[in-house]
């Protein structure tokens, strides 16, 4: 199961099914019932599942409700199986964790091969084959913590070296695939736990360092984003950034700079002469004509003017003639910025995030943009919650209530993007109300509080990473997320330290 979690729905489901069959066949039900009665915290562990089962009582969309119920069944079954079997030893847990690491290696290797060899036209960020890139990032962040723990626990040199090499590989994969969410989770959790450990020290020097370390770790990505933001959205003092009236050919420039959209500090919707541009492009690309009266054929024009802006050129015949053969090939591939091919994946993703943010605050296109759409999802989810703040709308009605908000409040989203809150806390609040949200948070934290001294330190690292994932993902609404949550909670909480 530890290996299968990284390989998709079926490889993670089959081991759970086999564990259930084995649990039934081995019998010892009287002994297992006694174990259940002696571990009241077990009921707390399975209570998030029971909460949503109760929430079915006032749901109206039973089809969605039962689908969610089936997805969450492992939240009941896996804890019952793992907590009614003998606790694992440290050695056994290490073996299980090496299988998880093996799954991470195979999964990421296939993603890289799929993108670089089989489909080079696909960006590495879109190469995740078995789960969303956000969930892949979360899993790999946990893999880094596991590798760090195995390194500290290593009794042989070869294990230490192997742990370090795989750690570096996984970190490079996360950077190469621009898994921002995973990097954020890793740095945030590392900051919190480093600060916690240093503050426990008797040395005031270490205490001060513990307070400053999170700030330094967090400042690095923010400085990177700030640099990319300024390079993209701070206007450049250049002649072609000023408003002009006529082209060199004597034609009027169209003036439609109402949003301030920029590429590399140059205004996109300024100094545009559509006729000169379309004639130049259409003459060289008869199979890819620009027709401003046709929505589909006008998209190339949008890429063209953004590309010209990125090079600081006016959008006219003179600017078009300044484009190289490579530039025109980039435009044909829908690349909007001449720097894009020379950026690494992290720079490309930062560029996308900055543009998504800029388009959101200026109320431009948001469909298909993960960050800006989430802001609308969160807003709609909070609206559903505010309208049903006590007990929510029921376990199966969140989606249909979200759709009502999208339509009634005229959200700028197309129907294909009418989705759930993409925030586990908001989803719980919308489904189960304030009462359910408080219960959900308590039921997540209580087991950790009870087992914090007896469980592995990985339990705390895992729980912190899960809480962060709840902020921007419906982790417990998917099979992969449920498998990750139930398996590692049971594994880390049910391992003997000695």
Secondary structure, 3 states (H helix, E strand, C coil): CCCHHHHCHHHHHHHHHHHHHHHHHCCCHHHHHHHHHHCHHHHHHHHHHHHHHHHHHHCCCHHHHHHHHHHHCHHHHHHHHHHCCCCECHHHHHHHHHHHHHHHHHHHHHHHHHHHHHCCCCCHHHCCCCCCHHHHHHHHHHHHHHHHHHHHHCCCHHHHHHHHHHHHHHHHHHHHCCCHHHHHHHHHHHHHHHHHHHHCCCCHHHHHHHHHHHHHHHHHHHHHHHHHHHHHHCCCCCHHHCCCCECCCCCECECCCCCCCEECCEECCCCECHHHHHHHHHHHCCCCCCCCCCHHHHHHHHHHHHHHHHCCCCECHHHHHCCCHHHHHHHHCCCCCCCHHHCCHHHHHHHHHHHHHHHHHCCCCCCCCHHHHHHHHHHHHHHHHHHCCCCCCCCCCHHHHHHHHHHHCCCCCCHHHCCCCCCHHHHHHHHHHHHHHHHHHHHHHHHHHHHCCCCCHHHHHHHHHHHHHHHHCCHHHCHHHHHHHHHHHHHHHCECCC
